[in-house]
Amino acid sequence: MLKDLQARTTASIPAQPARAAASSKGSVSDEKFREKTGHGLDHWFEVLDRFGGVEKGHTAAARHLYDTHGVDGWYAQGITVAYERARGVRVVNQRRDGQSEVSVSKVLPVTTTGDVVKAIADPRRRRRWTGTVDPELAAAVSAAFGSASKGFVVKPNNEARCRFPWGATTVQLYVLPKPGGKSSIVAVNAKLGRAALVEERRGLWRTALGALADSLAR
């Protein structure tokens, strides 16, 4: 759910990971939006209606929330996606351009982002968990960290992200620090083309992230 679920937001709005749907209004509960922004979704929907959010498009609407109303980049994206769903512009698992995508997350038993990055980027550590996941998914991850890859970008706040292709689709991985000595990882698989591929990829990513969590727990 970022950069119009990754691809459509300009650099003025920080990219943040998409998250699994939790309500009919969007990817995060109304209570969480109220906690983080000071207002519930109904308020922000009215703001975007006045702005002309449907007509002006996702990027302009998210930027309006970010620049004019001071809404954090991730929540500006989430509010805009929820708004587009409520106004019939998009359905769950669908981007504004009509393409389908899926987001899968997993809490990991390590507090250091670097440990997660190494478990994915280092070939030896990666082999500890990719042997039990889908071969094509494992191959895409391995190819992403070859000599030509830039790999993960780690931010000063200890968040990390990377982007790579998987066949005709795209994958973005986000590693986020969490309280209590844990981290979380989010995999966003976009450009799926057909909705039928969503549940297939959801299952593959759940298996992969579960294997990664198990390897980090050893």
Buried (B, 14 or more C-beta within 10 A) or exposed (E): BBBBBBBBBEEEBBBBBBBBBEBEBBBBBBEBBBEBBEBBBEBBBEBBEEBEBBEEBBBBBBBBBBEEBEBBBBBBBBBBBBBBBBEEBBEBBBBBEEBBBBBBBBEBEBBEBBBBBBBBBEEEBBEBBBEEBBEEBBEBBBEBBEEEEEBBEBEEEBBBBBBBEBEEBBBBBBBBBEEEEEBBBBBBBBBBEEBEBBEEBBEBBBBBBBBBBBBBEE
